[in-house]
Amino acid sequence: MNIGLDMMGGDFAPLEAVKGLQLYLSDHRSATSLYCIGDETVVQPLLAEHQVTSPDLHLIHAPEVIGYHEHPTKALKEKQRSSIAIGFHLLATGKIDAFISAGNTGAMLVGAMYSIKPIDGVQRPTISTIVPKLDGSTGLLLDVGLNADCKPELLNQFAVLGSLYAQHILNIEDPKVGLMNVGEEEGKGNLLAQAAYPLLKENKLIHFTGNIEGRDIFTGKADVMVCDGFTGNIILKMAESIYDIAHKRKLDQDEYFSRFHYENYGGTPVLGVAKPVIIGHGISNAKAFKNMIAVAEKMIQSDLCGKMLESFK
């Protein structure tokens, strides 16, 4: 398999990307070929300094960088020699099987939507976040910001995409799906929740268990938690603030709170597009880059995008 890594994306790139490669190569002996996309005048010396060498490592020169504050569509169009633009070109033409970046999130989403394109039948791709559960298990919440306004049909599709990711990447057999709501009873909630409930209930591709409330997010009541991106982003930011508070109060060494750290999960894939695209946090460190590569490997090995395509035929 061939994985492309944007070496220039992230607040601490390319150094942390190089260190992430070092961590990955020290732990893995797979046949994965890694295509490092970035300015070779900056990246090559760092690879040499940190003794990151492998016959499976290939450096692709990309002299331009898309900054965080640049307009995504405009930047992708005008900076064809940027690491993100070259990465999507390699992915679209089959030179690589997955593309990873902790760079401009908007540019990554635009590239995923228009260079790779959604899977036939998927109305809108989605992004998710991992949710640590109190019982030691792991859950998935989606959407967390890509689709602020949703129709009921979108939530129904998110449930399928999330279930497939939970099953094949998180190794959750028969994942339970819950609809985020303000009450457990059927018929509760706003118009979106009321209309989405019967669609989820009748969906034979998922294991729908009904409504869940905010207090259920960190319990084992549901493995896949579905909501619109407006609600999901608020929940995500609240969870991040919980970790920040725990860190400030020296509680982040607690086994449970430590699981909230983004580095443990690397990045989030854009679910519903035809090929694996993984977006990392802007402050990604070496461990996060290493784990992003691991997620990309799992997506390729499990043929997750192919399974999603089959589900929407």
ZADO-1210 file (C-alpha; in nm, 4 decimals, padded with zeros to 6 digits):
<atoms>
<atom x="00.0000" y="00.0000" z="00.0000" code="MET" pos="1"/>
<atom x="00.1059" y="00.3584" z="-00.0661" code="ASN" pos="2"/>
<atom x="00.0322" y="00.6391" z="00.1805" code="ILE" pos="3"/>
<atom x="00.0938" y="01.0083" z="00.1157" code="GLY" pos="4"/>
<atom x="00.1882" y="01.2347" z="00.4071" code="LEU" pos="5"/>
<atom x="00.1828" y="01.6145" z="00.3892" code="ASP" pos="6"/>
<atom x="00.5095" y="01.7073" z="00.5597" code="MET" pos="7"/>
<atom x="00.4285" y="02.0794" z="00.5623" code="MET" pos="8"/>
<atom x="00.0873" y="02.0680" z="00.7341" code="GLY" pos="9"/>
<atom x="00.0617" y="02.1534" z="01.1037" code="GLY" pos="10"/>
<atom x="00.1892" y="02.4138" z="01.3463" code="ASP" pos="11"/>
<atom x="00.5039" y="02.2130" z="01.4154" code="PHE" pos="12"/>
<atom x="00.5651" y="02.0765" z="01.0672" code="ALA" pos="13"/>
<atom x="00.7807" y="01.9487" z="00.9178" code="PRO" pos="14"/>
<atom x="00.9751" y="01.8564" z="01.2335" code="LEU" pos="15"/>
<atom x="00.6919" y="01.6692" z="01.4084" code="GLU" pos="16"/>
<atom x="00.5975" y="01.4963" z="01.0833" code="ALA" pos="17"/>
<atom x="00.9571" y="01.3732" z="01.0534" code="VAL" pos="18"/>
<atom x="00.9549" y="01.2563" z="01.4159" code="LYS" pos="19"/>
<atom x="00.6220" y="01.0845" z="01.3509" code="GLY" pos="20"/>
<atom x="00.7769" y="00.8949" z="01.0619" code="LEU" pos="21"/>
<atom x="01.0639" y="00.7967" z="01.2906" code="GLN" pos="22"/>
<atom x="00.8189" y="00.6585" z="01.5483" code="LEU" pos="23"/>
<atom x="00.6195" y="00.4758" z="01.2830" code="TYR" pos="24"/>
<atom x="00.9216" y="00.3142" z="01.1192" code="LEU" pos="25"/>
<atom x="01.0615" y="00.2050" z="01.4555" code="SER" pos="26"/>
<atom x="00.7369" y="00.0201" z="01.5350" code="ASP" pos="27"/>
<atom x="00.6396" y="-00.1148" z="01.1940" code="HIS" pos="28"/>
<atom x="00.7996" y="-00.3556" z="00.9524" code="ARG" pos="29"/>
<atom x="00.5204" y="-00.3593" z="00.6988" code="SER" pos="30"/>
<atom x="00.5456" y="-00.3182" z="00.3240" code="ALA" pos="31"/>
<atom x="00.3816" y="00.0232" z="00.3363" code="THR" pos="32"/>
<atom x="00.5397" y="00.2793" z="00.1038" code="SER" pos="33"/>
<atom x="00.5317" y="00.6310" z="00.2470" code="LEU" pos="34"/>
<atom x="00.5334" y="00.9290" z="00.0128" code="TYR" pos="35"/>
<atom x="00.6524" y="01.2362" z="00.2028" code="CYS" pos="36"/>
<atom x="00.5223" y="01.5455" z="00.0252" code="ILE" pos="37"/>
<atom x="00.6948" y="01.8734" z="00.1079" code="GLY" pos="38"/>
<atom x="00.9759" y="02.1169" z="00.0403" code="ASP" pos="39"/>
<atom x="01.2785" y="01.8895" z="-00.0010" code="GLU" pos="40"/>
<atom x="01.5210" y="02.1702" z="00.0943" code="THR" pos="41"/>
<atom x="01.3607" y="02.1710" z="00.4414" code="VAL" pos="42"/>
<atom x="01.2470" y="01.8109" z="00.4801" code="VAL" pos="43"/>
<atom x="01.5567" y="01.6284" z="00.3527" code="GLN" pos="44"/>
<atom x="01.7963" y="01.7751" z="00.6141" code="PRO" pos="45"/>
<atom x="01.5504" y="01.6867" z="00.8932" code="LEU" pos="46"/>
<atom x="01.5187" y="01.3296" z="00.7684" code="LEU" pos="47"/>
<atom x="01.8973" y="01.3034" z="00.7684" code="ALA" pos="48"/>
<atom x="01.9332" y="01.4660" z="01.1117" code="GLU" pos="49"/>
<atom x="01.6865" y="01.2235" z="01.2696" code="HIS" pos="50"/>
<atom x="01.8206" y="00.9278" z="01.0711" code="GLN" pos="51"/>
<atom x="01.4843" y="00.8531" z="00.9137" code="VAL" pos="52"/>
<atom x="01.5701" y="00.6186" z="00.6306" code="THR" pos="53"/>
<atom x="01.3879" y="00.3346" z="00.4617" code="SER" pos="54"/>
<atom x="01.3667" y="00.1887" z="00.1105" code="PRO" pos="55"/>
<atom x="00.9910" y="00.2424" z="00.1454" code="ASP" pos="56"/>
<atom x="01.0302" y="00.6178" z="00.2051" code="LEU" pos="57"/>
<atom x="00.9943" y="00.8517" z="-00.0937" code="HIS" pos="58"/>
<atom x="01.0290" y="01.2303" z="-00.0873" code="LEU" pos="59"/>
<atom x="00.8040" y="01.4233" z="-00.3277" code="ILE" pos="60"/>
<atom x="00.9099" y="01.7856" z="-00.3733" code="HIS" pos="61"/>
<atom x="00.6370" y="02.0435" z="-00.3092" code="ALA" pos="62"/>
<atom x="00.7795" y="02.3967" z="-00.2917" code="PRO" pos="63"/>
<atom x="00.4520" y="02.5668" z="-00.1949" code="GLU" pos="64"/>
<atom x="00.2471" y="02.5569" z="00.1266" code="VAL" pos="65"/>
<atom x="-00.1199" y="02.6416" z="00.1818" code="ILE" pos="66"/>
<atom x="-00.1398" y="02.8451" z="00.5016" code="GLY" pos="67"/>
<atom x="-00.4118" y="02.8126" z="00.7628" code="TYR" pos="68"/>
<atom x="-00.5716" y="03.1463" z="00.6832" code="HIS" pos="69"/>
<atom x="-00.5820" y="03.1098" z="00.3061" code="GLU" pos="70"/>
<atom x="-00.9122" y="03.0616" z="00.1244" code="HIS" pos="71"/>
<atom x="-00.9261" y="02.6834" z="00.0604" code="PRO" pos="72"/>
<atom x="-01.0668" y="02.6800" z="-00.2934" code="THR" pos="73"/>
<atom x="-00.8591" y="02.9759" z="-00.4105" code="LYS" pos="74"/>
<atom x="-00.5396" y="02.8355" z="-00.2579" code="ALA" pos="75"/>
<atom x="-00.5847" y="02.4884" z="-00.4114" code="LEU" pos="76"/>
<atom x="-00.6441" y="02.6450" z="-00.7511" code="LYS" pos="77"/>
<atom x="-00.3524" y="02.8872" z="-00.7365" code="GLU" pos="78"/>
<atom x="-00.0991" y="02.6728" z="-00.5510" code="LYS" pos="79"/>
<atom x="-00.0826" y="02.3636" z="-00.7690" code="GLN" pos="80"/>
<atom x="00.2700" y="02.2920" z="-00.6382" code="ARG" pos="81"/>
<atom x="00.1613" y="02.2944" z="-00.2727" code="SER" pos="82"/>
<atom x="00.1897" y="01.9800" z="-00.0609" code="SER" pos="83"/>
<atom x="-00.1889" y="01.9484" z="-00.0293" code="ILE" pos="84"/>
<atom x="-00.2564" y="01.9964" z="-00.4017" code="ALA" pos="85"/>
<atom x="00.0138" y="01.7470" z="-00.4993" code="ILE" pos="86"/>
<atom x="-00.1146" y="01.5007" z="-00.2388" code="GLY" pos="87"/>
<atom x="-00.4652" y="01.5079" z="-00.3834" code="PHE" pos="88"/>
<atom x="-00.3270" y="01.4760" z="-00.7366" code="HIS" pos="89"/>
<atom x="-00.1350" y="01.1638" z="-00.6349" code="LEU" pos="90"/>
<atom x="-00.4440" y="01.0215" z="-00.4644" code="LEU" pos="91"/>
<atom x="-00.6784" y="01.1006" z="-00.7520" code="ALA" pos="92"/>
<atom x="-00.4427" y="00.9425" z="-01.0082" code="THR" pos="93"/>
<atom x="-00.3874" y="00.6269" z="-00.8026" code="GLY" pos="94"/>
<atom x="-00.0213" y="00.6917" z="-00.7185" code="LYS" pos="95"/>
<atom x="-00.1100" y="00.6697" z="-00.3486" code="ILE" pos="96"/>
<atom x="-00.3945" y="00.4893" z="-00.1703" code="ASP" pos="97"/>
<atom x="-00.4515" y="00.7389" z="00.1128" code="ALA" pos="98"/>
<atom x="-00.3583" y="01.0994" z="00.1897" code="PHE" pos="99"/>
<atom x="-00.2881" y="01.2531" z="00.5315" code="ILE" pos="100"/>
<atom x="-00.2458" y="01.6176" z="00.6328" code="SER" pos="101"/>
<atom x="-00.2602" y="01.8307" z="00.9465" code="ALA" pos="102"/>
<atom x="-00.2667" y="02.1430" z="00.7307" code="GLY" pos="103"/>
<atom x="-00.5480" y="02.3739" z="00.6191" code="ASN" pos="104"/>
<atom x="-00.8664" y="02.1848" z="00.7101" code="THR" pos="105"/>
<atom x="-01.0775" y="02.3717" z="00.4562" code="GLY" pos="106"/>
<atom x="-00.8366" y="02.2855" z="00.1753" code="ALA" pos="107"/>
<atom x="-00.8424" y="01.9198" z="00.2816" code="MET" pos="108"/>
<atom x="-01.2232" y="01.9150" z="00.2762" code="LEU" pos="109"/>
<atom x="-01.2406" y="02.0912" z="-00.0604" code="VAL" pos="110"/>
<atom x="-00.9842" y="01.8505" z="-00.2027" code="GLY" pos="111"/>
<atom x="-01.1735" y="01.5520" z="-00.0683" code="ALA" pos="112"/>
<atom x="-01.5030" y="01.6781" z="-00.2103" code="MET" pos="113"/>
<atom x="-01.3869" y="01.7859" z="-00.5542" code="TYR" pos="114"/>
<atom x="-01.0661" y="01.5930" z="-00.6295" code="SER" pos="115"/>
<atom x="-01.1718" y="01.2579" z="-00.4836" code="ILE" pos="116"/>
<atom x="-01.5505" y="01.3143" z="-00.4762" code="LYS" pos="117"/>
<atom x="-01.8179" y="01.1523" z="-00.2583" code="PRO" pos="118"/>
<atom x="-01.9110" y="00.7869" z="-00.2991" code="ILE" pos="119"/>
<atom x="-02.2073" y="00.7422" z="-00.5331" code="ASP" pos="120"/>
<atom x="-02.5211" y="00.7633" z="-00.3223" code="GLY" pos="121"/>
<atom x="-02.3645" y="00.9633" z="-00.0388" code="VAL" pos="122"/>
<atom x="-02.5319" y="01.3020" z="-00.0277" code="GLN" pos="123"/>
<atom x="-02.2788" y="01.4659" z="00.2031" code="ARG" pos="124"/>
<atom x="-01.9557" y="01.3275" z="00.3509" code="PRO" pos="125"/>
<atom x="-01.9086" y="01.3631" z="00.7254" code="THR" pos="126"/>
<atom x="-01.6362" y="01.3909" z="00.9859" code="ILE" pos="127"/>
<atom x="-01.6391" y="01.2226" z="01.3234" code="SER" pos="128"/>
<atom x="-01.4583" y="01.2184" z="01.6560" code="THR" pos="129"/>
<atom x="-01.3573" y="00.9362" z="01.8851" code="ILE" pos="130"/>
<atom x="-01.5310" y="00.9361" z="02.2239" code="VAL" pos="131"/>
<atom x="-01.3638" y="00.7543" z="02.5174" code="PRO" pos="132"/>
<atom x="-01.6217" y="00.5626" z="02.7221" code="LYS" pos="133"/>
<atom x="-01.6106" y="00.5173" z="03.0978" code="LEU" pos="134"/>
<atom x="-01.6146" y="00.1391" z="03.0631" code="ASP" pos="135"/>
<atom x="-01.2910" y="00.1461" z="02.8609" code="GLY" pos="136"/>
<atom x="-01.4573" y="00.1097" z="02.5223" code="SER" pos="137"/>
<atom x="-01.4550" y="00.3634" z="02.2407" code="THR" pos="138"/>
<atom x="-01.7433" y="00.5397" z="02.0695" code="GLY" pos="139"/>
<atom x="-01.7855" y="00.7519" z="01.7588" code="LEU" pos="140"/>
<atom x="-01.9738" y="01.0816" z="01.7304" code="LEU" pos="141"/>
<atom x="-02.0726" y="01.2249" z="01.3932" code="LEU" pos="142"/>
<atom x="-02.1156" y="01.4760" z="01.2396" code="ASP" pos="143"/>
<atom x="-01.8900" y="01.7117" z="01.4340" code="VAL" pos="144"/>
<atom x="-01.8873" y="02.0199" z="01.2171" code="GLY" pos="145"/>
<atom x="-01.8828" y="01.9512" z="00.8458" code="LEU" pos="146"/>
<atom x="-02.2622" y="01.9697" z="00.8060" code="ASN" pos="147"/>
<atom x="-02.4101" y="02.2261" z="01.0444" code="ALA" pos="148"/>
<atom x="-02.7560" y="02.2001" z="00.8878" code="ASP" pos="149"/>
<atom x="-02.8845" y="01.8530" z="00.8102" code="CYS" pos="150"/>
<atom x="-03.1833" y="01.6789" z="00.6616" code="LYS" pos="151"/>
<atom x="-03.3093" y="01.3545" z="00.8187" code="PRO" pos="152"/>
<atom x="-03.1696" y="01.1555" z="00.5257" code="GLU" pos="153"/>
<atom x="-02.8198" y="01.2805" z="00.6074" code="LEU" pos="154"/>
<atom x="-02.8368" y="01.1550" z="00.9660" code="LEU" pos="155"/>
<atom x="-02.9507" y="00.8194" z="00.8308" code="ASN" pos="156"/>
<atom x="-02.6470" y="00.8073" z="00.6019" code="GLN" pos="157"/>
<atom x="-02.4122" y="00.9192" z="00.8800" code="PHE" pos="158"/>
<atom x="-02.5355" y="00.6212" z="01.0829" code="ALA" pos="159"/>
<atom x="-02.4314" y="00.3803" z="00.8058" code="VAL" pos="160"/>
<atom x="-02.0918" y="00.5474" z="00.7531" code="LEU" pos="161"/>
<atom x="-02.0248" y="00.5601" z="01.1261" code="GLY" pos="162"/>
<atom x="-02.1275" y="00.1982" z="01.1762" code="SER" pos="163"/>
<atom x="-01.8895" y="00.0793" z="00.9054" code="LEU" pos="164"/>
<atom x="-01.6036" y="00.2823" z="01.0536" code="TYR" pos="165"/>
<atom x="-01.6778" y="00.1530" z="01.4042" code="ALA" pos="166"/>
<atom x="-01.6900" y="-00.2058" z="01.2810" code="GLN" pos="167"/>
<atom x="-01.3841" y="-00.2132" z="01.0563" code="HIS" pos="168"/>
<atom x="-01.1517" y="00.0450" z="01.2147" code="ILE" pos="169"/>
<atom x="-01.2528" y="00.0479" z="01.5832" code="LEU" pos="170"/>
<atom x="-01.3228" y="-00.3288" z="01.5787" code="ASN" pos="171"/>
<atom x="-01.6687" y="-00.2953" z="01.7332" code="ILE" pos="172"/>
<atom x="-01.8833" y="-00.5891" z="01.6322" code="GLU" pos="173"/>
<atom x="-02.2441" y="-00.4942" z="01.5527" code="ASP" pos="174"/>
<atom x="-02.2087" y="-00.1311" z="01.6751" code="PRO" pos="175"/>
<atom x="-02.5138" y="00.0146" z="01.8480" code="LYS" pos="176"/>
<atom x="-02.6393" y="00.3405" z="01.6914" code="VAL" pos="177"/>
<atom x="-02.8041" y="00.6125" z="01.8980" code="GLY" pos="178"/>
<atom x="-02.9688" y="00.9366" z="01.7872" code="LEU" pos="179"/>
<atom x="-02.8683" y="01.2396" z="01.9947" code="MET" pos="180"/>
<atom x="-03.1835" y="01.3902" z="02.1393" code="ASN" pos="181"/>
<atom x="-03.3362" y="01.5678" z="02.4390" code="VAL" pos="182"/>
<atom x="-03.5209" y="01.2585" z="02.5602" code="GLY" pos="183"/>
<atom x="-03.5224" y="00.8825" z="02.5225" code="GLU" pos="184"/>
<atom x="-03.8797" y="00.8359" z="02.4054" code="GLU" pos="185"/>
<atom x="-03.9689" y="00.8084" z="02.0388" code="GLU" pos="186"/>
<atom x="-04.1254" y="01.1333" z="01.9188" code="GLY" pos="187"/>
<atom x="-03.8991" y="01.3542" z="02.1302" code="LYS" pos="188"/>
<atom x="-03.6863" y="01.6353" z="01.9970" code="GLY" pos="189"/>
<atom x="-03.6938" y="01.8951" z="01.7235" code="ASN" pos="190"/>
<atom x="-03.8272" y="01.8405" z="01.3713" code="LEU" pos="191"/>
<atom x="-03.4953" y="01.6963" z="01.2522" code="LEU" pos="192"/>
<atom x="-03.4772" y="01.4362" z="01.5294" code="ALA" pos="193"/>
<atom x="-03.8432" y="01.3433" z="01.4943" code="GLN" pos="194"/>
<atom x="-03.8078" y="01.2897" z="01.1202" code="ALA" pos="195"/>
<atom x="-03.4749" y="01.1047" z="01.1451" code="ALA" pos="196"/>
<atom x="-03.5942" y="00.8537" z="01.4061" code="TYR" pos="197"/>
<atom x="-03.8221" y="00.6447" z="01.1775" code="PRO" pos="198"/>
<atom x="-03.5560" y="00.6401" z="00.9043" code="LEU" pos="199"/>
<atom x="-03.2975" y="00.5045" z="01.1470" code="LEU" pos="200"/>
<atom x="-03.5489" y="00.2596" z="01.2936" code="LYS" pos="201"/>
<atom x="-03.6225" y="00.1112" z="00.9499" code="GLU" pos="202"/>
<atom x="-03.2591" y="00.1056" z="00.8322" code="ASN" pos="203"/>
<atom x="-03.1551" y="-00.2597" z="00.7986" code="LYS" pos="204"/>
<atom x="-02.7855" y="-00.1696" z="00.7599" code="LEU" pos="205"/>
<atom x="-02.7482" y="-00.0517" z="01.1182" code="ILE" pos="206"/>
<atom x="-02.8271" y="-00.1633" z="01.4745" code="HIS" pos="207"/>
<atom x="-03.0399" y="00.1294" z="01.5888" code="PHE" pos="208"/>
<atom x="-03.1151" y="00.1377" z="01.9625" code="THR" pos="209"/>
<atom x="-03.3146" y="00.4614" z="01.9812" code="GLY" pos="210"/>
<atom x="-03.2594" y="00.8064" z="02.1234" code="ASN" pos="211"/>
<atom x="-02.9723" y="00.8920" z="02.3560" code="ILE" pos="212"/>
<atom x="-02.9204" y="01.2033" z="02.5675" code="GLU" pos="213"/>
<atom x="-02.6164" y="01.4110" z="02.6532" code="GLY" pos="214"/>
<atom x="-02.5605" y="01.2099" z="02.9713" code="ARG" pos="215"/>
<atom x="-02.5198" y="00.8953" z="02.7602" code="ASP" pos="216"/>
<atom x="-02.2262" y="01.0201" z="02.5519" code="ILE" pos="217"/>
<atom x="-01.9557" y="00.8745" z="02.7786" code="PHE" pos="218"/>
<atom x="-02.1450" y="00.5569" z="02.8713" code="THR" pos="219"/>
<atom x="-02.1829" y="00.2357" z="02.6733" code="GLY" pos="220"/>
<atom x="-02.5398" y="00.2998" z="02.5649" code="LYS" pos="221"/>
<atom x="-02.4399" y="00.3598" z="02.2013" code="ALA" pos="222"/>
<atom x="-02.1231" y="00.2987" z="02.0010" code="ASP" pos="223"/>
<atom x="-02.2149" y="00.5340" z="01.7166" code="VAL" pos="224"/>
<atom x="-02.3829" y="00.8617" z="01.8108" code="MET" pos="225"/>
<atom x="-02.5506" y="01.0528" z="01.5304" code="VAL" pos="226"/>
<atom x="-02.6360" y="01.4234" z="01.5183" code="CYS" pos="227"/>
<atom x="-02.6118" y="01.7307" z="01.2972" code="ASP" pos="228"/>
<atom x="-02.2743" y="01.9025" z="01.2735" code="GLY" pos="229"/>
<atom x="-02.3878" y="02.2034" z="01.4778" code="PHE" pos="230"/>
<atom x="-02.4751" y="01.9881" z="01.7776" code="THR" pos="231"/>
<atom x="-02.1771" y="01.7592" z="01.7283" code="GLY" pos="232"/>
<atom x="-01.9266" y="02.0423" z="01.7167" code="ASN" pos="233"/>
<atom x="-02.0599" y="02.1844" z="02.0431" code="ILE" pos="234"/>
<atom x="-02.0243" y="01.8417" z="02.2071" code="ILE" pos="235"/>
<atom x="-01.6720" y="01.8044" z="02.0645" code="LEU" pos="236"/>
<atom x="-01.5579" y="02.1445" z="02.1927" code="LYS" pos="237"/>
<atom x="-01.7113" y="02.0703" z="02.5327" code="MET" pos="238"/>
<atom x="-01.5210" y="01.7401" z="02.5505" code="ALA" pos="239"/>
<atom x="-01.1982" y="01.9199" z="02.4560" code="GLU" pos="240"/>
<atom x="-01.2595" y="02.1712" z="02.7337" code="SER" pos="241"/>
<atom x="-01.3069" y="01.8850" z="02.9822" code="ILE" pos="242"/>
<atom x="-00.9612" y="01.7584" z="02.8903" code="TYR" pos="243"/>
<atom x="-00.8153" y="02.1102" z="02.9156" code="ASP" pos="244"/>
<atom x="-00.9614" y="02.1484" z="03.2653" code="ILE" pos="245"/>
<atom x="-00.8266" y="01.8067" z="03.3645" code="ALA" pos="246"/>
<atom x="-00.4840" y="01.9064" z="03.2314" code="HIS" pos="247"/>
<atom x="-00.4818" y="02.2351" z="03.4232" code="LYS" pos="248"/>
<atom x="-00.5850" y="02.0587" z="03.7425" code="ARG" pos="249"/>
<atom x="-00.3193" y="01.7893" z="03.6919" code="LYS" pos="250"/>
<atom x="-00.5831" y="01.5216" z="03.6350" code="LEU" pos="251"/>
<atom x="-00.4832" y="01.4329" z="03.2810" code="ASP" pos="252"/>
<atom x="-00.2585" y="01.1535" z="03.4094" code="GLN" pos="253"/>
<atom x="-00.5763" y="00.9736" z="03.5114" code="ASP" pos="254"/>
<atom x="-00.6239" y="00.6673" z="03.2906" code="GLU" pos="255"/>
<atom x="-00.9626" y="00.7851" z="03.1678" code="TYR" pos="256"/>
<atom x="-00.8857" y="01.1527" z="03.1093" code="PHE" pos="257"/>
<atom x="-00.5622" y="01.0671" z="02.9286" code="SER" pos="258"/>
<atom x="-00.7697" y="00.8945" z="02.6612" code="ARG" pos="259"/>
<atom x="-00.9121" y="01.2316" z="02.5571" code="PHE" pos="260"/>
<atom x="-00.5798" y="01.3501" z="02.4145" code="HIS" pos="261"/>
<atom x="-00.6060" y="01.3928" z="02.0374" code="TYR" pos="262"/>
<atom x="-00.2633" y="01.2374" z="01.9780" code="GLU" pos="263"/>
<atom x="-00.3998" y="00.8940" z="02.0702" code="ASN" pos="264"/>
<atom x="-00.6245" y="00.8934" z="01.7637" code="TYR" pos="265"/>
<atom x="-00.4131" y="01.0885" z="01.5176" code="GLY" pos="266"/>
<atom x="-00.6705" y="01.2389" z="01.2863" code="GLY" pos="267"/>
<atom x="-01.0221" y="01.2055" z="01.1579" code="THR" pos="268"/>
<atom x="-01.1085" y="01.0593" z="00.8174" code="PRO" pos="269"/>
<atom x="-01.3546" y="01.2230" z="00.5820" code="VAL" pos="270"/>
<atom x="-01.6198" y="00.9511" z="00.5720" code="LEU" pos="271"/>
<atom x="-01.8169" y="00.9109" z="00.2526" code="GLY" pos="272"/>
<atom x="-01.5527" y="01.0018" z="-00.0067" code="VAL" pos="273"/>
<atom x="-01.4152" y="00.7488" z="-00.2527" code="ALA" pos="274"/>
<atom x="-01.0624" y="00.7202" z="-00.1075" code="LYS" pos="275"/>
<atom x="-00.9100" y="00.7552" z="00.2407" code="PRO" pos="276"/>
<atom x="-00.8475" y="01.1190" z="00.3335" code="VAL" pos="277"/>
<atom x="-00.7370" y="01.1846" z="00.6919" code="ILE" pos="278"/>
<atom x="-00.7259" y="01.5278" z="00.8552" code="ILE" pos="279"/>
<atom x="-00.5019" y="01.5850" z="01.1551" code="GLY" pos="280"/>
<atom x="-00.5168" y="01.8444" z="01.4321" code="HIS" pos="281"/>
<atom x="-00.3213" y="02.1618" z="01.3586" code="GLY" pos="282"/>
<atom x="-00.1057" y="02.1074" z="01.6678" code="ILE" pos="283"/>
<atom x="-00.0263" y="01.7464" z="01.5754" code="SER" pos="284"/>
<atom x="00.2876" y="01.6060" z="01.7353" code="ASN" pos="285"/>
<atom x="00.4971" y="01.3025" z="01.6434" code="ALA" pos="286"/>
<atom x="00.2636" y="01.0510" z="01.8097" code="LYS" pos="287"/>
<atom x="-00.0358" y="01.1993" z="01.6289" code="ALA" pos="288"/>
<atom x="00.1371" y="01.1708" z="01.2901" code="PHE" pos="289"/>
<atom x="00.2319" y="00.8111" z="01.3656" code="LYS" pos="290"/>
<atom x="-00.1275" y="00.7273" z="01.4553" code="ASN" pos="291"/>
<atom x="-00.2623" y="00.9012" z="01.1455" code="MET" pos="292"/>
<atom x="-00.0510" y="00.6673" z="00.9343" code="ILE" pos="293"/>
<atom x="-00.1877" y="00.3722" z="01.1339" code="ALA" pos="294"/>
<atom x="-00.5476" y="00.4840" z="01.0670" code="VAL" pos="295"/>
<atom x="-00.4724" y="00.5167" z="00.6955" code="ALA" pos="296"/>
<atom x="-00.3282" y="00.1638" z="00.6952" code="GLU" pos="297"/>
<atom x="-00.6411" y="00.0230" z="00.8597" code="LYS" pos="298"/>
<atom x="-00.8674" y="00.1999" z="00.6116" code="MET" pos="299"/>
<atom x="-00.6735" y="00.0593" z="00.3178" code="ILE" pos="300"/>
<atom x="-00.6370" y="-00.2931" z="00.4599" code="GLN" pos="301"/>
<atom x="-01.0073" y="-00.3167" z="00.5448" code="SER" pos="302"/>
<atom x="-01.1112" y="-00.1594" z="00.2124" code="ASP" pos="303"/>
<atom x="-01.3424" y="00.0637" z="00.4152" code="LEU" pos="304"/>
<atom x="-01.4224" y="00.2921" z="00.1205" code="CYS" pos="305"/>
<atom x="-01.5124" y="-00.0118" z="-00.0890" code="GLY" pos="306"/>
<atom x="-01.7453" y="-00.1387" z="00.1837" code="LYS" pos="307"/>
<atom x="-01.9088" y="00.2038" z="00.2022" code="MET" pos="308"/>
<atom x="-01.9584" y="00.1994" z="-00.1749" code="LEU" pos="309"/>
<atom x="-02.1280" y="-00.1397" z="-00.1506" code="GLU" pos="310"/>
<atom x="-02.3601" y="-00.0132" z="00.1245" code="SER" pos="311"/>
<atom x="-02.4849" y="00.2749" z="-00.0901" code="PHE" pos="312"/>
<atom x="-02.5467" y="00.0838" z="-00.4117" code="LYS" pos="313"/>
</atoms>
